[in-house]
Amino acid sequence: MAEITAGAVKALREKTGAGMMECKNALTEAGGNEEQAIDLLRKRGLASAKKKEGRIAAEGAVGSYIHMGGKVGVLVEINCETDFVARSDEFQQLIKDIAMHVAAAEPRYVAREDVPADALDKEREIARAQAKNDPKNANKPDQVIDRIVEGRLNKYYEETVLLDQPFVKDPAKTVGELVTEKVAKTGEKITIRRFTRYKMGEGLEKRADDFSTEVAALAGGNQ
């Protein structure tokens, strides 16, 4: 029989949230095999994996998505609490879905708090000017204008903030709601930490023909 060390029991407890004795018994029954012990705990309903106070979602994975024959590429990092969940099919599918969504929807920020204050102030200023210049709002009080501005800011969030965007595979819910669903299923804290979207040729100066030379060539050909 394999020796069950205190370190193995502790590691299993950190991954599953089950009690020390339950972890030790599961490891003993599984002959020291951690994966089998986790399965045993899950079957018995003992692997809670609930977030503890102060626990950090430091596990996870980086995933990628390539679209349009290599024209668009995305890298995304999503974090969870345990390596066990990070390697699960549920979590890996979430990474693929989020990367694909970023490729299609082109968000600029992960969450609302990531939007720079100056960018938000500029959008608020534009929204207020548009609202006041609309003849339909000519006699409306400032409180109404404020609500119109906030409504337009919410639209800005939907267009630029990943968690606020309608999920491309199911527009009835936002990306944030999709993540919340996965949190409920896995029992762990899940966060989208960052993403990068690449578009081939983006930011490069496009090649342009010399217009005057082209005109001269055409003029010469018509003589």
C-alpha positions as CSV (number, residue, x, y, z in Angstrom):
1,M,0.0,0.0,0.0
2,A,1.3,3.5,-0.9
3,E,2.3,5.7,2.0
4,I,-0.1,8.7,2.3
5,T,2.0,11.7,3.3
6,A,0.8,14.8,5.1
7,G,1.9,16.9,2.0
8,A,-0.3,14.8,-0.3
9,V,-3.3,15.2,2.0
10,K,-2.8,19.0,2.2
11,A,-2.4,19.3,-1.5
12,L,-5.7,17.4,-2.1
13,R,-7.5,19.5,0.5
14,E,-6.4,22.7,-1.2
15,K,-7.6,21.4,-4.5
16,T,-11.0,20.1,-3.4
17,G,-11.9,21.9,-0.2
18,A,-12.7,18.6,1.5
19,G,-11.8,17.8,5.1
20,M,-8.4,16.4,6.1
21,M,-9.7,13.0,7.0
22,E,-11.9,12.7,3.9
23,C,-8.8,13.6,1.8
24,K,-6.7,11.0,3.6
25,N,-9.3,8.3,3.3
26,A,-9.8,9.0,-0.4
27,L,-6.1,8.9,-1.0
28,T,-5.8,5.6,0.9
29,E,-8.6,4.1,-1.1
30,A,-7.1,5.4,-4.4
31,G,-3.7,4.0,-3.5
32,G,-2.2,7.4,-3.4
33,N,-3.4,8.5,-6.9
34,E,-4.6,12.1,-6.6
35,E,-6.8,12.1,-9.6
36,Q,-8.7,9.0,-8.5
37,A,-9.0,10.5,-5.0
38,I,-10.5,13.7,-6.5
39,D,-13.0,11.6,-8.4
40,L,-13.9,9.7,-5.2
41,L,-14.5,12.9,-3.3
42,R,-16.6,14.4,-6.1
43,K,-18.8,11.3,-6.2
44,R,-19.3,11.5,-2.5
45,G,-20.1,15.2,-2.7
46,L,-17.2,16.2,-0.6
47,A,-15.2,18.2,-3.1
48,S,-16.8,21.5,-2.6
49,A,-14.0,23.7,-4.0
50,K,-15.8,26.8,-2.6
51,K,-13.8,29.9,-2.4
52,K,-12.2,30.4,1.1
53,E,-11.8,33.8,2.6
54,G,-8.8,35.5,1.0
55,R,-8.2,32.7,-1.5
56,I,-6.7,33.9,-4.7
57,A,-7.6,32.6,-8.2
58,A,-4.0,32.1,-9.3
59,E,-4.4,29.0,-11.4
60,G,-5.9,28.9,-14.9
61,A,-4.7,28.8,-18.4
62,V,-3.9,30.9,-21.5
63,G,-5.8,30.0,-24.6
64,S,-5.8,31.1,-28.2
65,Y,-8.1,31.4,-31.2
66,I,-7.1,32.0,-34.9
67,H,-9.7,33.2,-37.3
68,M,-10.1,34.0,-41.0
69,G,-7.1,31.9,-42.1
70,G,-4.7,33.6,-39.8
71,K,-6.0,37.2,-40.3
72,V,-7.1,37.6,-36.7
73,G,-5.6,36.0,-33.6
74,V,-6.5,36.2,-29.9
75,L,-4.7,35.2,-26.7
76,V,-6.7,35.2,-23.4
77,E,-5.8,34.4,-19.8
78,I,-8.5,33.1,-17.6
79,N,-7.9,32.3,-13.9
80,C,-9.5,29.9,-11.4
81,E,-8.6,28.6,-8.0
82,T,-7.3,25.1,-8.7
83,D,-5.4,23.3,-11.3
84,F,-8.1,20.6,-11.2
85,V,-10.7,23.0,-12.5
86,A,-8.2,24.6,-14.9
87,R,-7.7,21.3,-16.7
88,S,-11.4,20.5,-16.8
89,D,-13.4,20.4,-20.1
90,E,-15.8,23.0,-18.8
91,F,-13.0,25.5,-18.1
92,Q,-11.1,24.8,-21.4
93,Q,-14.3,25.3,-23.4
94,L,-14.8,28.6,-21.6
95,I,-11.3,29.7,-22.7
96,K,-12.1,28.8,-26.3
97,D,-15.4,30.6,-26.2
98,I,-14.0,33.8,-24.7
99,A,-11.1,33.8,-27.2
100,M,-13.5,33.3,-30.1
101,H,-15.8,36.1,-28.7
102,V,-12.8,38.5,-28.5
103,A,-11.9,37.8,-32.1
104,A,-15.5,38.5,-33.3
105,A,-16.6,41.4,-31.0
106,E,-13.3,43.4,-30.6
107,P,-13.6,44.5,-27.0
108,R,-11.1,47.0,-25.7
109,Y,-11.3,46.3,-21.9
110,V,-12.1,43.4,-19.7
111,A,-14.2,45.2,-17.1
112,R,-15.8,48.6,-16.6
113,E,-13.2,49.6,-14.0
114,D,-10.5,49.1,-16.7
115,V,-11.8,52.0,-18.8
116,P,-9.5,55.0,-18.3
117,A,-11.1,57.9,-16.6
118,D,-10.3,60.3,-19.4
119,A,-11.9,58.0,-22.0
120,L,-15.0,57.8,-19.9
121,D,-15.1,61.5,-19.3
122,K,-14.8,62.1,-23.1
123,E,-17.7,59.7,-23.8
124,R,-19.8,61.3,-21.1
125,E,-19.1,64.8,-22.6
126,I,-20.1,63.6,-26.1
127,A,-23.2,61.9,-24.9
128,R,-24.3,65.0,-22.9
129,A,-23.7,67.2,-26.0
130,Q,-25.7,64.9,-28.2
131,A,-28.6,64.7,-25.7
132,K,-28.8,68.5,-25.3
133,N,-28.6,69.1,-29.1
134,D,-31.4,66.7,-29.7
135,P,-34.6,68.8,-30.3
136,K,-36.7,66.1,-28.5
137,N,-34.8,67.0,-25.3
138,A,-35.1,70.8,-25.5
139,N,-37.2,71.3,-22.5
140,K,-36.2,68.4,-20.4
141,P,-34.6,68.9,-16.9
142,D,-31.0,68.1,-16.1
143,Q,-32.1,64.9,-14.2
144,V,-33.6,63.5,-17.4
145,I,-30.5,64.5,-19.4
146,D,-28.3,62.7,-16.8
147,R,-30.4,59.5,-17.3
148,I,-30.0,59.7,-21.0
149,V,-26.3,60.2,-20.7
150,E,-26.0,57.2,-18.4
151,G,-28.0,55.1,-20.8
152,R,-25.6,56.0,-23.6
153,L,-22.6,55.2,-21.4
154,N,-24.1,51.8,-20.8
155,K,-24.3,51.4,-24.6
156,Y,-20.6,52.3,-24.7
157,Y,-19.8,49.7,-22.1
158,E,-21.7,47.1,-24.2
159,E,-19.6,47.9,-27.2
160,T,-16.2,48.1,-25.6
161,V,-16.1,46.1,-22.3
162,L,-15.8,42.4,-22.6
163,L,-17.9,41.4,-19.6
164,D,-20.7,43.7,-20.7
165,Q,-20.8,42.5,-24.3
166,P,-23.6,40.1,-25.5
167,F,-21.9,36.7,-25.9
168,V,-21.6,36.0,-29.6
169,K,-22.8,32.4,-29.3
170,D,-25.8,33.4,-27.2
171,P,-26.6,37.1,-27.3
172,A,-29.4,36.6,-24.7
173,K,-26.6,36.7,-22.1
174,T,-23.5,38.8,-21.5
175,V,-20.0,37.4,-21.3
176,G,-20.1,38.4,-17.6
177,E,-23.2,36.2,-17.1
178,L,-21.5,33.4,-19.0
179,V,-18.6,33.5,-16.5
180,T,-21.1,33.6,-13.6
181,E,-22.7,30.4,-14.9
182,K,-19.3,28.7,-15.0
183,V,-18.6,29.9,-11.4
184,A,-21.8,28.2,-10.3
185,K,-20.9,25.0,-12.1
186,T,-17.3,24.7,-10.9
187,G,-17.8,26.2,-7.5
188,E,-14.7,28.3,-8.0
189,K,-13.9,31.9,-8.5
190,I,-13.2,32.5,-12.2
191,T,-11.8,35.7,-13.6
192,I,-10.8,36.9,-17.1
193,R,-7.5,38.5,-16.4
194,R,-6.5,39.9,-19.8
195,F,-6.6,39.4,-23.5
196,T,-4.8,40.5,-26.6
197,R,-6.3,40.7,-30.1
198,Y,-4.1,40.8,-33.2
199,K,-5.3,41.7,-36.7
200,M,-2.8,41.2,-39.5
201,G,-1.5,44.4,-40.8
202,E,-3.1,46.5,-38.1
203,G,-1.1,49.7,-37.5
204,L,1.1,49.2,-40.5
205,E,1.2,51.9,-43.2
206,K,-0.5,50.6,-46.3
207,R,1.3,50.6,-49.6
208,A,0.0,53.3,-51.9
209,D,0.7,53.8,-55.6
210,D,2.3,57.1,-56.7
211,F,-0.8,58.9,-58.0
212,S,1.1,61.4,-60.1
213,T,3.1,58.7,-61.8
214,E,0.0,56.7,-62.5
215,V,-1.7,59.8,-64.0
216,A,1.3,60.5,-66.2
217,A,1.4,57.0,-67.4
218,L,-2.2,57.0,-68.3
219,A,-1.8,60.4,-70.1
220,G,1.2,59.1,-72.0
221,G,-0.7,56.0,-73.1
222,N,-3.6,58.1,-74.5
223,Q,-1.4,60.3,-76.7
